Amino acid sequence: GVDMWRNIFAGGALWLAIYGTLVLNFCDFARSSPCRKTIRVGNFWGLPVNILVFAMITVVLCGAQFQINGQIIDSPTQIVAAIPSTPLLVLGCLAFLIVTVAVNIMANFVAPAFVLSNLAPRHLNFKRAGLISATLAVLILPWNLYNSPLVIVYFLSGLGALLGPLYGVIMADYWLLRKGCINVPQLYSEDPAGAYHYTKGINLRAVAAFLPAALLAIVLALVPNFHSVAPFSWLIGAGIAAAVYLLIAPRHRQYFDVSGECIAVDHSSH
């Protein structure tokens, strides 16, 4: 009934909170791609195809186990632990370990390493920043967060409440206002009169759009009375932040060459 479909869409919304981290720092992975085709092909096979195949395997395994003894599989570790052969059990544990390390390197290591190294480039290179982020990841004992399904929902909802507004502001600014037209050299300029310097290097309009959207999304995500909409905090925060930013952000005049390529953006309205 209604509750089943709400739970299905709530699970999908929580997945957005997880993959929202990769969306926001996708440039960390795409910066070394030789062409757009490489990015499209990699995303196609690595995301929708890969996820759908593993989702189908999960459904089949859970359904088969339930048909056998009425037990519902909650974790991949239960599948590994049920392997009766010791050699196959070792291989299963090794595969589980490799997958865990690979996923965490891509999803949870690269982004904070780049962020920390960019915050203090004189003192931190990628290696040092990576060691710091890895140490912090261990110190917060994240495995304790996943001991309870309720904690998982609250954690991902809170994460989505913060990441969603960021996504909304970025997408509204890049796609809706600038139409994908960016003055690339100005992105790397530290000139106070530069196009993207704003106010002492901070886009105050973006901050003004982010804060109320994030605050409302956090309330919806963490207050128990709103538990029915908590998983959708990412979508709610993104939508509100995008709408507010479109209302308060200045408009830009863009200039294109004869081939239709954007050659400049006039930010004089700043």
N, C-alpha and C positions, 0 to 999 in steps of 0.2 A: 504493500500500500504506500501511502504518502511517506511514512517514516523510512521505509526501505529506500525510496528514491532520494529522500533528503540525505540519508547516510551515504549513498553512492556519490551524490554531487558534493557532499561535504568532504569525502575522501579525495575527490578530484581537486577541490579547492585547497586542501592541505598539501597536495602535490605541487600546486602552484607556489606555495610558500617555500617548498624545498628547492624547486628549480628556479625560483625567483633570484636566488643568490647567483646562479650561473648566468642568468640573463643580465644582471647588473654588471658583472665583471667579464662578460663574454669577450670584450676586447683583449683580455689577457691571453685568450686562446687564439683569437682570430688575427692578431697582429702579425703573426709570422706566416700566414697562409699566402701561397703564391697567387691565388686568384679567387674570385667569387665562387666559381664552380666547385672548388675544393671545399669551401665552407658549406655550400648547399648539399653536396653529396655526403659529407661527413655528418651533418645534422640529420639528414634524411635516414641514413642507416643507423646512426648512433642513438637517435631519440625515438621517433615514432615506431620504426620497425623493431628496433631492439626492445623497447619497452613493451610493445604489444606481444611480441614473442614470449618474453619472460612472464608477462601477465597471463597469457594462455597456459603456460606451463604451471604457473602457480594455481590457477583455477582447477586444472586437471588433477594435480597432486592433492590439493585440499579436498576436492570432491571424491577422489578415489579413497583417500584415508577415511573420510566420513562414511563412505559406503561399507568399508571393511569393518570398522569397530565403533563408529559413531563419534570419533574424536576429530576435533577441528584443529588444524595446524595453525599455530600463532606465530611461529618464527622459523626461519630457514635452519636454525641450529637444531630444531627438533627433527627435521628430515635427516640431517647429518648424523645425529645421535642414534637414529633408528637403523642405521646401516649395520647388518649383521656380520659382515666380513671385515676383519681387521685391516687388511691391505686397502680395501675400498674405503673404509672409514678414514684411514690416513690420507688417502687421495682427496676425499671429501673435505676434510679439515684443511688440507693444503689449498684446495680451490677456494674455500670460504675465506681463508686468510688473504690470499692474493686479491680476491675481489674486494675485500674490505679495504686493503691498503690502496688499491688502484682508485676506488671511488673516493676515498678521503683525500688522496693527493689532488685529484681533479677538483673536487667540490669544496674542500675545507682547508687546503694548504696553499694553493697558488694565490688566491685572492688576498688573504691576510698578509702573505709574504710580500706581495707587491705594494699593498697599502702601507705597511710599516716602513718598507724601504723608501717609498715616496715621501713619507712624512719626515724622515730623517736621512736623506740621501748621503750626507757627509759622514754619518756614523754607521749606517746599516746598508749592506748590500743584500742581494736576494738570499744568499745562504744564511747570513746572520739573522735576517728577519724571519726566514723560514724556521730556524731553530727556536727563536723566541715564540712564534705562533704555535709550533708543535709542543713546546713546553707548557704554554698556557692551556692548550687543548687537553693535556693530561691532568693538569692541576685542577681543572673545574670538574673532573670526574664525570664526563658526559654519559657514561654507561648507567649511572644512577637515574638519569632522566628517563631512560627507556625501560625501567623496571615496571612502570605503570602505564597502561594505555591512556589513562586520564591525563597524566603528566605530559605524555607525548602530544596530545591534542592541545593542551594549554601552551606548551612550548612552541609548537609550530604555529598556532594561532597568534601568539605574541610576536613571533618572528615575522610572520606575514603582515602584521599590523605596522611594523616598521619598514619593511621592504616594499610593500605595496605602494605607499605614497611616493617613495623615491622613484619607483618605476613609472607611476603616473605623471610625475613632473617631467621626467626625462623624455618619455614618449610624446607628451603634449608639446614640449618645446621643440623636439627634433622633427617630428612628423607633421604635426598640425600647424605649428607656427612657422618653422623654417623650411618646411617641405623637403627635409633632407639636405638642405644646402648649408654647408659649413665653410667658413674661411679657415682652412687648415693651418696656414702659417700663423694666424693669430692665436690659435689654440696653444701654441708653444711660446708665446710672447709674454714677458713679465712687465711690459710697458704699462704703467698706470693708465695710459690713454688707450690701451688695447681694447679690442672689441669685446673680449670676454673677461676683462678685469673687474667689471661691475663696481662694487663698493669695497675697496681694499681686498679684492680677490674673492668676494662673496656675493653671490646672487641673492640679494635679500628678498626678492619676490618669490624665488623658489623656496626659500626658507619659510616665508609667510604662508605659502601654499602647503608645505609639508607638515608644519607643526599642528594645525587644527585637524588635518586629516589623520595624522598619526595618533593624536590624542584620542579622537573619537574611536578609531579602530582598536586601540589598546583597551579602551573601556569595554567595547563589544567583545573583545577577545578574552578578557580576564575576569570580568564580573560574572558570577554564576547565573544571574538572572537572564543573561543574554546567551546562554549556552547553545541555543538553537542556531544562532547566526555566527557564533564564534569562529567556526572553521572558514567562514567567508571573509574574514578580516582583510586578507590580501586584496580581494576584489573590491571591497568597500573602500579601503584606504586609497587604492589606486584610482578609483573613479572620482572620489571627492577631491583628491589632490590635483588630478588633471583638470577638473572643472574649475577649481579655484584659480589654478595657474593660468588657464585660458582667459579668465576674467581680468586678472590683474597684470599680466605680462604685456610688455610693449610689442607692437607689430614691427616687422622688419621688411625693408625693401631689398629685393634680391635682383642681381644682375646676371644674365646668362650670355654665353657666346653664341655664334651662329649654329653650333652643333647641339645646342640645348643644354650644355653643361653649365652649371652654376659657377661663376667666376668671382663673385663678391657678394657680401651681405652688408647692407648699410645699417649700422647700429646707432645712428645719430640720435635716435629717440631715447637712448640711455643717458 
